[in-house]
Amino acid sequence: MSFPEKTIFVCDGKKCSKYKDVRKFLKESIKKHGMDDTVGIVKIECTDHCKDAPVMCFQPSNQWFTEVSMWQADQLFKEIILS
């Protein structure tokens, strides 16, 4: 069994799940860059930070981000995943 080198955990709680476009963008970016085998996206239960939705975490660097816009998702992908 193999696991991805990097993983993006995306909150799928009641408020965060309203931002499916950000998660979809990240999935498309992974596919576009041919990183399906090295980067994974995992939906997680509510993080209890609903006022800061959407919430996500990039691993293995353990970097947490809140209120992630589409522009920020693009920047984070470039800085954390592509680097």
C-alpha positions as CSV (number, residue, x, y, z in Angstrom):
1,M,0.0,0.0,0.0
2,S,1.3,3.5,-0.8
3,F,0.4,6.8,0.6
4,P,0.8,10.3,-0.9
5,E,3.8,12.4,0.0
6,K,1.6,15.4,0.7
7,T,-2.0,15.6,1.8
8,I,-4.5,18.5,2.0
9,F,-7.1,18.0,4.7
10,V,-10.2,20.1,3.9
11,C,-12.9,20.6,6.5
12,D,-16.3,19.3,5.3
13,G,-18.3,20.6,8.2
14,K,-21.6,22.4,7.8
15,K,-20.2,25.8,6.9
16,C,-16.9,24.7,5.3
17,S,-18.7,22.4,2.9
18,K,-20.3,25.5,1.3
19,Y,-16.9,26.2,-0.3
20,K,-16.8,23.2,-2.5
21,D,-15.3,25.3,-5.3
22,V,-12.1,25.7,-3.4
23,R,-11.8,21.9,-2.9
24,K,-12.7,21.3,-6.5
25,F,-10.0,23.8,-7.6
26,L,-7.4,22.0,-5.5
27,K,-8.4,18.6,-7.0
28,E,-8.2,20.0,-10.5
29,S,-4.8,21.5,-9.8
30,I,-3.5,18.1,-8.5
31,K,-4.7,16.4,-11.7
32,K,-3.5,19.2,-14.0
33,H,0.0,18.8,-12.6
34,G,0.0,15.0,-12.8
35,M,0.3,14.7,-9.0
36,D,-2.5,12.1,-8.4
37,D,-0.1,9.6,-6.9
38,T,1.9,12.1,-4.7
39,V,-0.8,14.5,-3.4
40,G,-4.1,13.6,-1.8
41,I,-7.1,15.5,-0.6
42,V,-9.0,14.2,2.4
43,K,-12.3,15.6,3.7
44,I,-12.3,15.8,7.5
45,E,-15.1,16.3,10.0
46,C,-15.9,19.7,11.5
47,T,-12.9,21.5,13.0
48,D,-15.1,23.7,15.3
49,H,-13.7,26.8,13.6
50,C,-16.9,27.5,11.6
51,K,-16.5,31.3,11.8
52,D,-13.2,30.9,9.9
53,A,-14.5,28.7,7.0
54,P,-13.2,27.2,4.9
55,V,-10.5,25.6,7.0
56,M,-7.7,23.4,5.6
57,C,-4.4,21.8,6.6
58,F,-1.4,21.0,4.4
59,Q,0.6,18.0,5.5
60,P,3.3,17.0,6.2
61,S,4.2,20.6,7.0
62,N,1.2,20.9,9.4
63,Q,0.2,24.3,8.1
64,W,-3.4,25.3,8.9
65,F,-5.3,28.0,7.0
66,T,-8.7,29.6,7.4
67,E,-11.0,31.7,5.3
68,V,-9.2,30.3,2.2
69,S,-10.3,32.1,-1.0
70,M,-9.8,30.8,-4.5
71,W,-6.9,33.1,-5.0
72,Q,-5.3,31.9,-1.7
73,A,-5.9,28.3,-2.6
74,D,-4.0,28.9,-5.8
75,Q,-1.1,30.6,-4.0
76,L,-1.0,27.9,-1.3
77,F,-0.9,25.1,-3.9
78,K,2.0,26.8,-5.7
79,E,3.9,27.5,-2.5
80,I,3.4,24.3,-0.6
81,I,2.5,21.6,-3.0
82,L,4.6,22.6,-6.1
83,S,7.7,23.6,-4.1
